[in-house]
Amino acid sequence: MPYDTLKELPESVRNVLPKHAQEIYQSAFNSAWEQYDKPSERRGGSSREETAHAVAWAAVKKTYEKGPDDKWHKKEEVGAGR
């Protein structure tokens, strides 16, 4: 089911992602929840929830990456500071 607040996100998301990444996750999950409501729109027989979580993590990984310290950090922008 869609998440109305960041506090409703799974602990596995809340405990590892910074706030901005949680916001990305929430938005992407909720959008995917609506978009992939029919089983025929999903791949490999995945459930609606599995699909929405996969989309949400993919969205986070576009902007954030897990560092060597096992914490999620915003990716460096190409050409930043130039």
Summary of the structure (lengths in Angstrom):
residues: 82
radius of gyration: 14.2
end to end distance: 43.2
largest distance: 46.9
contacts: 194
relative contact order: 0.16
helix: 52%
strand: 7%
